[in-house]
Amino acid sequence: MSIVIQGLSKTFGNFAALDNVSLEVPDGALLALLGPSGSGKTTLLRVIAGLEVADSGAVLHEGEDITDYSARDRKVGFVFQHYALFRHMTVAENIGYGLKVRRTPGAKIRERVDELLKLIRLEGLQTRYPGQLSGGQRQRVALARALAAQPKVLLLDEPFGALDAKVRQELRQWLRRLHEDIHVTSIFVTHDQEEAFEVADRVVVMNQGRIEQVGKPDEIYDHPATPFVYQFLGHVNHFHGRIQNGRLRLGDAEFPLSSREAAQDAPAIGYVRPHEIKVRAEANGAPSIVAIIKHMNTAGPLVHLELERADDGGRFAVELTREESRQIPLQTGARVFVELRNVRVFAEDNQALNPNLQAREETP
């Protein structure tokens, strides 16, 4: 492991920014710390960098305890959200600043700067000043400056947060390709699920100073460990019901589960994403909920429906492709039959009833 975090806690007054956080970061990984504002992700990054001091716990790098090391002695590169470039310095001077502070010979600084300018694809711009660059170019310069001293770990705090959507998308792809070239262990903070899943090979979801789940992007999306993870990763519907005899009962409908080990007769909530709901004009014998179409609109390739359950009046959202929508008559007020797929079941107290408890997907 490149970085090992052991029981880190950090408070600011009465606010617990980190609450006994432990984490292992594999060597060469590109890992995203994902979570809402106040979840502790930036504080964790700054503790790893040595810019914040934890109240308790330890930070290890390649087996060495660096908890008490200064930021300068930790051999990490740090990239800030708002670039933090020196306005009075040229691009070349900004990139080579850290090397100059370390009294690296001038010839070696120029060689390293030229190498990094090629890496970030800004050759020929070394004499420009930050004010003469676009936001995306400034962020690349900030990244080159962090890489100049050849750090063993690269830390990035919401590196694309100050950029517009188009530039952000371009830099995501560029950072992914850059990591494949340099293979330095990298950790970046983001609150953007799409960004984390597109760039990182491992994702850490944080909430209220704690880690909710760690895994590969597809593992986290397909198998959320907690209701928070499920809801944070996009819009999700909630269906309140009960577990009875190993089946999820919602009103008069019962949905089979993939495990018979669930608690019996337990209040539960079924979580299902809008695109994992099948809508039919008529019942076909499969378990289904009767609902009424209350609103519908088309957005690009998708048709969005707002449905109301006939049994309890609860409303939920459905996303259909245009092809799917053409297979059934859709109009406001129409009565339809709804089948739920890939339902993740949690108890009312927000604990998973069973790690393998998931509604079985039926063949249409």
Beta strands, then each sheet from edge to edge (+ up, - down):
strand 1: 3-12
strand 2: 15-25
strand 3: 30-34
strand 4: 56-61
strand 5: 64-65
strand 6: 76-79
strand 7: 153-157
strand 8: 185-190
strand 9: 202-207
strand 10: 210-215
strand 11: 237-244
strand 12: 247-250
strand 13: 253-256
strand 14: 266-272
strand 15: 277-280
strand 16: 289-299
strand 17: 302-309
strand 18: 315-321
strand 19: 335-340
strand 20: 344-347
sheet 1: 2+ 1- 4+ 5-
sheet 2: 6+ 7+ 8+ 3+ 9+ 10-
sheet 3: 13+ 12- 11+ 14- 20+
sheet 4: 15+ 19- 16+ 17- 18+
end
